[in-house]
Amino acid sequence: MATLLPMATEILPAEEGEAEGCVQCQMGSKLVLFVTGKCHWGCDYCPLSDNRRESPDMFANERRCSTWDEVIEEGYAMRATGTGITGGDPMLDLERSLEAVKQLKAAFGEEHHIHLYTSIPFQIEHASRFGDAGLDEIRFHLLDGTIDKYFAVMQACVDAGIEVGVELPCEPDKEQQLFALLNQLHDSPVSFLNLNELEITVGNQDNMDVRGFNLSGGITAAAEGSADLALRLKDAAQSLDFHLKFCSARYKDAGQLRARFRRRGQATLRPYEVLSEDDTILFGAIPTMLDDAQDDVAELKKALNILDGWIRYDAQFERIEVPLSLAEELAPMLAVPVLLVEVHPTHDRLEVGMVHLNEHR
């Protein structure tokens, strides 16, 4: 009988032997650093969006960055305890990836946990360079489904003090290959195997259709059969000397991502804002032209005894922002629109909702 794993959206307790990178990611405390969109492998299941595919730009979480200072600023904005370096393939911009490790360790300290993903069995002399820089963990994506081409560099990474793992999508039509991989990983330099539920996305849907994969149903993008295979593999790996973790599509989206959003929201909330049950930011707003803003803000502060920091004029959106509770109180009394505004707790504060609190439109 297969092991049943909880698919909850709350932070789950760490499993025994689980990689530290996964533990911190589940807490939402890992900065996601996209160092490059370069990748020439052309994996048909790649979910990368068009705006990042082959892009030379860096992204720290959802923020496009051109300097290390911007990357570090985003790390502080979410109180990051670690960073996951991803791409594309970070090893296709090796020097930038190496510099990322150095910059992050210098800014946040040696305890800042850094893991990196790659599909490349790179030259073994680079392992010591990353070890000296402070890389804590490396995760190999096996292009041919075996560790034969990777064994030497995996061992070099272990010798350099870097924990080594393998991370793969659990493809329902690769059952035989994946079970064979379990035996290969036993008694190897690899200490963990992470299997991610295969997802069908806008970026890979045509390729997934060709391979005959269907959605599993529900509200996720999970491919049918992926979770079932992963759970059977997890059962089979219980007696082996590495840890196997299965990460469902639902948990990656509704658990890890929301935990990161929640953490950033809690760290960056303005005094007049509140965090919703959906981990978005809510506040009240009164549309106001720039020419009237200074007088209107002063009038509201005086009439309602509002302290500094609890009211703010946003020139970009031409609105006065106030606590939602105050906006709800003012709505029936004002002859101008009063709004509830909902934004994501990301750097660009993407607006995702607006509700009129009175009858003005």
C-alpha positions as CSV (number, residue, x, y, z in Angstrom):
1,M,0.0,0.0,0.0
2,A,1.4,3.4,-1.0
3,T,2.4,5.9,1.6
4,L,-0.1,8.8,1.8
5,L,1.5,12.2,2.0
6,P,-0.4,15.3,3.2
7,M,-1.0,17.8,0.4
8,A,-1.9,20.7,2.7
9,T,-1.1,24.3,2.1
10,E,0.3,24.9,5.6
11,I,4.0,24.6,6.4
12,L,4.7,20.9,6.9
13,P,7.1,19.5,9.5
14,A,10.5,18.5,8.0
15,E,11.0,14.8,7.2
16,E,14.0,13.0,8.7
17,G,16.9,13.4,6.3
18,E,15.2,16.2,4.3
19,A,17.6,18.6,2.6
20,E,18.0,21.9,4.4
21,G,17.2,23.8,1.2
22,C,13.8,22.2,1.2
23,V,13.1,22.9,4.8
24,Q,13.8,26.6,4.4
25,C,11.9,26.7,1.1
26,Q,8.8,25.2,2.8
27,M,9.0,28.0,5.4
28,G,8.9,30.6,2.6
29,S,12.3,31.9,3.8
30,K,14.4,31.2,0.7
31,L,15.1,33.9,-1.8
32,V,14.7,32.6,-5.3
33,L,17.6,34.0,-7.4
34,F,17.2,33.5,-11.1
35,V,20.7,34.2,-12.4
36,T,20.2,33.5,-16.1
37,G,17.6,32.2,-18.6
38,K,20.3,30.6,-20.7
39,C,19.7,26.9,-21.2
40,H,20.3,24.8,-24.3
41,W,18.9,21.5,-23.2
42,G,15.3,22.1,-24.5
43,C,13.6,19.8,-22.0
44,D,10.0,19.4,-23.3
45,Y,8.5,19.7,-19.8
46,C,10.3,23.1,-19.0
47,P,7.7,25.4,-17.4
48,L,9.8,28.6,-17.9
49,S,7.9,31.6,-19.0
50,D,8.7,33.4,-22.3
51,N,9.9,36.5,-20.6
52,R,12.6,34.6,-18.8
53,R,13.5,31.9,-21.4
54,E,17.0,32.7,-22.7
55,S,17.0,36.0,-20.9
56,P,20.3,37.4,-19.6
57,D,18.5,39.2,-16.8
58,M,18.5,38.3,-13.1
59,F,15.4,38.1,-11.0
60,A,15.3,38.0,-7.2
61,N,11.9,36.5,-6.5
62,E,9.6,38.4,-8.8
63,R,11.9,41.5,-9.0
64,R,14.1,42.1,-12.1
65,C,17.6,43.1,-10.8
66,S,20.6,44.7,-12.5
67,T,22.8,45.0,-9.5
68,W,23.8,42.8,-6.5
69,D,22.5,45.6,-4.2
70,E,19.0,45.1,-5.6
71,V,19.3,41.3,-5.0
72,I,20.4,41.9,-1.4
73,E,17.7,44.4,-0.9
74,E,15.1,41.9,-1.9
75,G,16.6,39.3,0.5
76,Y,16.3,41.8,3.3
77,A,12.7,42.6,2.3
78,M,11.6,39.0,2.9
79,R,14.0,38.3,5.8
80,A,15.6,35.5,3.8
81,T,17.4,32.8,5.7
82,G,18.8,31.3,2.5
83,T,18.8,31.4,-1.3
84,G,18.0,29.0,-4.1
85,I,20.0,29.8,-7.3
86,T,18.2,28.7,-10.4
87,G,17.7,29.5,-14.1
88,G,17.9,28.5,-17.1
89,D,21.0,26.7,-16.0
90,P,23.2,28.7,-13.6
91,M,26.3,26.9,-14.8
92,L,25.9,28.5,-18.2
93,D,26.9,31.7,-16.4
94,L,29.3,30.1,-14.0
95,E,31.1,33.3,-12.9
96,R,27.8,35.1,-12.1
97,S,26.6,32.1,-10.1
98,L,29.9,32.0,-8.2
99,E,29.7,35.7,-7.5
100,A,26.1,35.3,-6.3
101,V,27.2,32.9,-3.7
102,K,30.0,35.2,-2.6
103,Q,27.7,38.3,-2.5
104,L,25.0,36.5,-0.5
105,K,27.4,35.1,2.0
106,A,29.0,38.5,2.5
107,A,25.7,40.2,3.0
108,F,23.8,37.7,5.2
109,G,26.6,35.7,6.8
110,E,27.9,32.1,6.6
111,E,24.6,30.7,8.1
112,H,22.7,31.9,5.0
113,H,22.0,28.6,3.3
114,I,22.5,28.5,-0.5
115,H,21.6,25.8,-2.9
116,L,22.1,25.7,-6.7
117,Y,20.5,23.8,-9.5
118,T,22.3,22.6,-12.6
119,S,22.0,20.0,-15.4
120,I,25.7,20.2,-16.3
121,P,28.3,17.6,-15.3
122,F,30.8,20.5,-15.1
123,Q,34.6,20.3,-14.8
124,I,35.5,19.0,-11.3
125,E,37.9,21.9,-10.5
126,H,34.9,24.2,-10.3
127,A,33.6,22.2,-7.3
128,S,36.3,23.5,-5.0
129,R,35.7,27.1,-6.2
130,F,32.0,26.9,-5.2
131,G,32.9,25.1,-1.9
132,D,35.4,27.9,-1.1
133,A,32.7,30.5,-1.9
134,G,30.4,28.8,0.6
135,L,27.8,26.9,-1.5
136,D,26.0,24.6,0.8
137,E,24.0,22.4,-1.5
138,I,23.9,21.5,-5.2
139,R,21.0,19.7,-7.0
140,F,21.7,18.0,-10.3
141,H,19.0,17.5,-12.9
142,L,20.0,14.3,-14.8
143,L,19.6,14.8,-18.5
144,D,19.9,11.1,-19.3
145,G,18.2,9.8,-16.1
146,T,21.4,8.3,-14.7
147,I,24.3,9.6,-12.6
148,D,27.0,8.0,-14.8
149,K,28.2,11.3,-16.4
150,Y,27.8,13.2,-13.0
151,F,29.5,10.8,-10.6
152,A,32.9,12.4,-10.7
153,V,31.6,16.0,-10.2
154,M,29.2,14.8,-7.5
155,Q,32.1,13.3,-5.6
156,A,34.2,16.5,-6.1
157,C,31.3,18.5,-4.6
158,V,31.1,16.3,-1.6
159,D,34.9,16.6,-1.2
160,A,34.5,20.4,-1.3
161,G,31.9,20.3,1.5
162,I,28.8,20.7,-0.6
163,E,25.8,18.5,0.0
164,V,24.8,16.8,-3.2
165,G,21.2,15.9,-4.4
166,V,19.2,15.1,-7.5
167,E,16.0,16.9,-8.4
168,L,13.7,15.7,-11.2
169,P,10.2,16.0,-12.4
170,C,8.3,12.7,-11.8
171,E,7.4,11.8,-15.4
172,P,4.7,9.1,-15.5
173,D,6.2,7.5,-18.6
174,K,9.6,7.1,-17.1
175,E,8.7,4.6,-14.4
176,Q,11.3,2.0,-15.3
177,Q,14.1,4.6,-15.6
178,L,13.2,6.2,-12.2
179,F,13.1,2.8,-10.4
180,A,16.5,2.0,-11.9
181,L,17.8,5.4,-10.7
182,L,16.9,4.5,-7.1
183,N,19.4,1.6,-7.2
184,Q,22.1,3.9,-8.7
185,L,21.7,6.5,-6.0
186,H,22.2,4.0,-3.2
187,D,25.8,4.0,-2.0
188,S,26.6,7.1,-4.2
189,P,27.6,10.7,-3.3
190,V,24.0,11.7,-3.4
191,S,22.2,12.3,-0.1
192,F,18.7,13.2,-1.3
193,L,16.4,12.8,-4.3
194,N,13.6,15.3,-4.8
195,L,10.8,14.4,-7.1
196,N,8.5,17.2,-8.2
197,E,5.0,16.5,-9.5
198,L,5.1,17.0,-13.3
199,E,3.1,20.1,-14.2
200,I,1.4,21.0,-17.5
201,T,1.8,24.7,-18.1
202,V,1.3,27.3,-20.8
203,G,5.0,26.9,-21.7
204,N,5.0,23.1,-22.1
205,Q,1.4,22.2,-22.9
206,D,2.0,21.3,-26.6
207,N,4.8,19.0,-25.7
208,M,2.8,17.4,-22.9
209,D,-0.1,16.8,-25.3
210,V,2.3,15.0,-27.7
211,R,3.4,12.7,-24.9
212,G,-0.3,12.0,-24.0
213,F,-0.3,13.6,-20.5
214,N,-3.6,14.8,-19.1
215,L,-4.3,17.1,-16.1
216,S,-5.0,15.1,-13.0
217,G,-8.1,17.2,-12.2
218,G,-8.8,19.7,-9.4
219,I,-7.3,23.2,-9.3
220,T,-3.6,22.3,-10.0
221,A,-1.6,21.9,-13.2
222,A,-0.4,18.4,-12.1
223,A,-0.1,15.7,-14.8
224,E,-2.1,12.6,-14.2
225,G,-0.1,9.7,-12.8
226,S,2.9,11.7,-11.6
227,A,1.9,11.7,-7.9
228,D,1.0,8.0,-7.9
229,L,4.4,7.1,-9.3
230,A,6.3,9.4,-6.9
231,L,4.6,7.8,-3.9
232,R,5.5,4.3,-5.1
233,L,9.1,5.4,-5.6
234,K,9.1,6.9,-2.1
235,D,8.0,3.5,-0.7
236,A,10.7,1.7,-2.6
237,A,13.4,4.1,-1.4
238,Q,12.7,3.7,2.4
239,S,15.5,1.1,2.8
240,L,18.1,3.0,0.7
241,D,20.7,5.3,2.0
242,F,19.4,8.6,0.7
243,H,16.2,10.6,1.4
244,L,13.5,10.8,-1.2
245,K,11.1,13.7,-1.0
246,F,8.0,14.2,-3.2
247,C,6.8,17.8,-3.7
248,S,3.3,18.1,-5.1
249,A,2.3,20.8,-7.6
250,R,-0.4,22.0,-5.1
251,Y,2.1,22.3,-2.3
252,K,4.7,24.2,-4.4
253,D,2.1,26.7,-5.5
254,A,-0.3,27.0,-2.5
255,G,2.3,26.1,0.2
256,Q,5.8,27.2,-0.6
257,L,4.9,30.2,-2.8
258,R,2.3,31.5,-0.4
259,A,4.6,31.0,2.6
260,R,7.2,33.2,0.8
261,F,4.5,35.8,0.0
262,R,3.3,35.8,3.6
263,R,6.8,36.2,4.9
264,R,7.6,39.1,2.6
265,G,4.2,40.7,3.4
266,Q,4.8,40.5,7.1
267,A,8.2,42.1,6.7
268,T,7.2,45.0,4.5
269,L,3.7,45.9,5.6
270,R,3.1,49.6,6.0
271,P,1.4,50.7,9.2
272,Y,-2.0,51.1,7.6
273,E,-1.9,47.8,5.7
274,V,-3.2,44.4,6.7
275,L,-2.4,40.9,5.4
276,S,-5.4,39.0,4.1
277,E,-6.2,35.3,4.6
278,D,-4.9,34.8,1.0
279,D,-1.6,36.4,1.9
280,T,-2.3,39.6,-0.1
281,I,-2.1,43.1,1.2
282,L,-5.3,45.1,1.9
283,F,-5.7,48.9,2.5
284,G,-8.2,51.6,1.9
285,A,-7.8,54.3,-0.8
286,I,-9.4,57.6,-1.9
287,P,-8.6,58.7,-5.5
288,T,-7.1,62.2,-5.4
289,M,-5.5,64.4,-8.0
290,L,-1.9,65.3,-7.4
291,D,-2.7,69.0,-7.2
292,D,-5.1,68.4,-4.3
293,A,-3.1,65.7,-2.5
294,Q,-1.2,67.8,0.0
295,D,-4.3,69.7,1.2
296,D,-6.5,66.6,1.3
297,V,-4.0,64.6,3.3
298,A,-3.5,67.5,5.7
299,E,-7.2,67.9,6.1
300,L,-7.8,64.2,6.8
301,K,-4.9,64.0,9.3
302,K,-6.3,67.0,11.2
303,A,-9.9,66.0,11.1
304,L,-9.4,62.3,12.0
305,N,-6.2,62.7,14.2
306,I,-4.3,60.3,11.9
307,L,-0.6,59.8,12.9
308,D,2.3,60.0,10.5
309,G,2.8,56.7,8.7
310,W,-0.9,55.8,8.8
311,I,-1.7,57.8,5.7
312,R,0.2,58.1,2.5
313,Y,-0.3,59.6,-1.0
314,D,0.6,57.4,-3.9
315,A,1.5,59.7,-6.8
316,Q,1.7,56.8,-9.3
317,F,-1.9,55.8,-8.8
318,E,-3.1,59.2,-7.6
319,R,-4.7,58.0,-4.4
320,I,-4.6,58.6,-0.7
321,E,-4.0,55.3,1.1
322,V,-5.4,54.8,4.6
323,P,-6.3,51.8,6.9
324,L,-9.1,49.7,5.5
325,S,-11.1,50.1,8.7
326,L,-10.9,53.9,8.3
327,A,-11.9,53.7,4.7
328,E,-15.0,51.6,5.6
329,E,-15.9,54.1,8.2
330,L,-15.6,57.0,5.8
331,A,-17.2,55.4,2.8
332,P,-20.9,56.3,3.6
333,M,-20.0,59.8,4.6
334,L,-17.9,60.9,1.6
335,A,-19.1,62.2,-1.8
336,V,-16.1,60.7,-3.6
337,P,-15.1,57.1,-4.3
338,V,-13.7,55.1,-1.4
339,L,-11.9,51.9,-2.3
340,L,-10.6,48.6,-0.9
341,V,-7.3,47.8,-2.8
342,E,-5.6,44.4,-2.8
343,V,-2.0,43.9,-3.9
344,H,0.5,41.1,-3.9
345,P,3.3,41.5,-1.4
346,T,5.9,41.5,-4.1
347,H,8.4,44.3,-5.1
348,D,6.1,45.6,-7.8
349,R,3.0,45.3,-5.6
350,L,0.9,43.9,-8.4
351,E,-2.7,45.1,-8.0
352,V,-5.0,42.1,-8.0
353,G,-8.3,43.5,-6.7
354,M,-10.3,46.7,-6.2
355,V,-13.7,47.1,-4.5
356,H,-15.8,50.3,-4.3
357,L,-16.9,50.7,-0.7
358,N,-19.6,53.3,-1.5
359,E,-21.9,53.9,-4.5
360,H,-19.5,56.2,-6.4
361,R,-18.0,54.8,-9.6
